[in-house]
């Protein structure tokens, strides 16, 4: 749900400005859960290192018990000939030694398995920790996206979002037109392009602002086929109004609407005293936050 809208239609914004904010309750809850999952994964990994140490300590204890069982068996075997130890007691001593050997073998296998899981891998490289860390990054990214910022400087157009509206991923909220990358497309006759080359500086006049207002531009390129000539405006040259019809002077050629009236995309009528061909100001493809 949209909490705040900080821009209006046709407003000029700078890159990084906050356009609108979205309710972040769910995102913050997911972020807290992801932090807890990461902490639990780290504790489990650290516990696995402690288990390896515990198995090693148990191994040492069982080796001590085995040594005691070996000594007891040797002492009883020496006393059997004297009749001081029964055969049953001797068999019991042998069973204790066998049990100690089996316990040591089991602990050795368990220790090898645990060491294979933790040896040579840092805590931050363990798969469980990596999965939890990636989940935390995803949750933090989703939380940050509740604040929609302008990716570039430009003008807000086609604002469709409303306050308290529920929005879905991929839904268009508004368009942001970067005014620093606008250009003019001008239609020349083929016989007029002899002196026009890419990189050539040009002057641009608008009948909306009058012939005394001149903007600087550069010929970006000549499109193949029936595509028009494209002229890029200099940095900061483009005014902040959208309803305009531009003229372009390239070399000795003047571009503008044909003699008489011409309509721009806003339906307004303009007249030109200069014969020629239409040249319209068009912004680059809008960015959709």
N, C-alpha and C positions, 0 to 999 in steps of 0.2 A: 504494500500500500504506500502511496506517495505521501510523505509527510510535509515537505516544503518544496516550493518552486521559486527559484530566485531570479528567473529571467522572464522576459516578456517577448512578444513577437517583434522582430527587427532589432532587438537589442544587440549592441556590440560587446563581445566578451573577449577576454584574454585567455591564453592557454593556462589551464590549471584552475580557472574560476569554477566555483561550485554552481552547477546548473540546477540540480534538484537533489533531494535526499529521499531515501526509501526506508520504511520501517525496518529496523535491524534486530528486532527481538529474537526471531528465529535464528538469524545469523550469529548473534552473540551467544545464544544457548549452544549452538553447534560448536562454536569456538571454545567455549568452556569444556564441553565434553571431549573435544579433540586434545586439549591440554591434559586432561585427566588420563586419557588413553595413552598418551606419550609418557607421562610420569609412571604409569603402571608398567609399560613395556620396559622402561629403563630399570625399574626395581626388579622385574623378573630376570633381566639379563644379569644384573649385579648379583642376584641370588644364585644364578647358575654358576658364577665364578666361585661363590662361597661353597656350593655343593662339591665342587672339585676339591677344594681344600679339605672339606669334611671327609670325603672318601679317602684322601691321602692320609689323614689322621687315623681313620679306622684301619687302614692298611698297616700302619706302623703298630697299632695296638694288637692286631691279629698276628703280626710277625713275632711280637714279644710272647704271645700265648703259644705260638708254635714252638719257639725255642724252649719254653718251659715244658711243653709236651714231649719234646725230643729228650730233654734231660730226665724227665720222669720215666720215660720208656727205657732208656739206657740203664737207669738205676734198678728198675724192676727186673729187667732181663738178667742183670747180674745176681739178683737175689733169688731167682727162680731155682737155680741149682742147689741153693742152701735150704730150699723149702720154706723160706720166709714169705714168699709172695705166691699166691695161688694163680693158677692158669687163667681164671676168670678176671682177676685184677690186671693181669698182664694184657689180656685182650681188650679190656676197657682202656688202658693206656694207649694201646695202638689205635683204637677208635678215636680217641681224642686228637691224636696226631693227624689222622686222616681228615677229621672234621676241620681242623685248623687249616690244613692244606686246601680243602675245598672252599672255605670262607675266603682265604687269600686270593684264590683264583677268581672267585666271583667279584670280589672288590676290584681286582685288577682289570677285569673286563668292563665293569661299570665306569671305572676311572678313565679307561681309554675312550669309551663312548662319550663321556662328558668333555674330555679334553679335545676330542675331535670337533665338538660343537663350538667351543670357545677359543681354541688356540689359533693364533694368527689372524684373528678378527677383532678389530677395535669395537668398543661398545657402540659407537656411532655408526658402524657398518653392519651391525646385526640386522637381519631381515625384518624382525618384528619391530625394531626401533625405526628402521627406515619407513616401514608402512605407516607407523603412527606419526612420524614426522611429516610425511607427505599428506596425510589426512589433516594435520594441523595447518600446513601451508594452504591447502584447499579451503579450509574453514576460514582462515584469515583473509584469503583472497575474496571469498564470497562476502565477508563482512565489509571489506574495503569497497566493494562494488555497490554498497548501499548509498555511497556518496558519489554521485555522478558529476565528474569534472569535465571541462572542455578540453578535448585532446589538442586542439589548435585554436589560434585566435581567429575570430570571424564573427559573422552575424547569425543570429537565431532566426530561422524561418520555419514555417509549417509546424508550429508547436501544436501538438495534438494531446499532450498529457494534461490531466486535470488534477487538482488537489484531492486527496483521499481516494484516488482511483486505484484499483487493483490491476497490476500489470503482470505480464508473463514474459519469460525469456524470449528474446527475439522480437518483441513488440516495439514498433517505432514510437519514440516519444517526441522527438523533434529533430530537425535538420540543422546542421551547423555549416555555414558556407564560409570557407577561408578566403577572405578578401585579398590576401597577399598573393594569391595564385590565379586571379582572374585574368581573362584574356579577351581579345577582340577577334572575331572571325569576319574577314572581309572578302567579298567576292570580286575578283579581278577578271577581266577578259584576258585571254592568253596573250594577246598582243601587248598588254600592259605590264607583263611580268618581266620584261627584258632587263630592267634595272633594279629589280627586287631580289635580294639575296638574304638568307638566314643570317641573323646577327646585325642586320642593318637597323640603326636607330630611326624611330619614327615619332611623329607628333600626332596626338589624338585630340580631336575637338568634339564636343557634345552640343547639340542644338538645345539641350535642356539647360546647360550652364552658359551657353553663348560662345561666340567665336573667340572671346578674349581669354577664356579658361582653356589652357592647353596642358595635356598630360603627356608625359614621356613614355615611350614604349620601345620594344625591340621585336623585330620579326623573328618569331620562333621557328617557323618553317613553312614550306609550301606543301600542302597535301596533294597526293596523287589523284587523278581522275577529276571528278566534279567537286571535290572537297575545297572549301575556301582557304584563303591565306589566314594563318593564325598569328596574331601579334600579342605578345605578353606585355603587361603593364609593369612599369618600374615599381620598386618597393615603396609602399605608402602612397602611390599615386592615385589609387582608386578611391573615389569618394564613398561615403557611407549611405548613399541613396540607391535604391534598386530600380526605380522607374526612370530609365534614361535610354537614349539612343545615341550611339557614339559614331563619330566620324574618324577616319584614319587617313593621315597624309603620309605616303610612302614614296620617297623620291619626288617625282614631279606629278604624282597621281593623287587625286583627292577621292576618298571613299565616303559615301554617304547614301541616304535614301535616293531613289530616282527622283527626277524633277517632279514636283507636285507633292502630294500627301503620301505618307507612309505610316503604317501602324506598328507599334511595338507590341511586346507580349502582354502589356497591361491594357491594351485596347485604346491607348491615347493616340491622337493624331498629331503628327509633326510635319513641318514643311521645311524644305531645303532649297536654298538658292544655288547649290552646287549640284550639277548633274553627276551621276556616277552609279555606284552599286551599294547595296545595303551592307552595313557593318553593325553588328550588335555586340554588346558586352555580355559575356557569359561567364559565370563563375565555374570553378572546377567542381567535380562531382562532390556533393555534400557528404560530410561525415555524419553518421548516425550514432549518437551515444548509446 
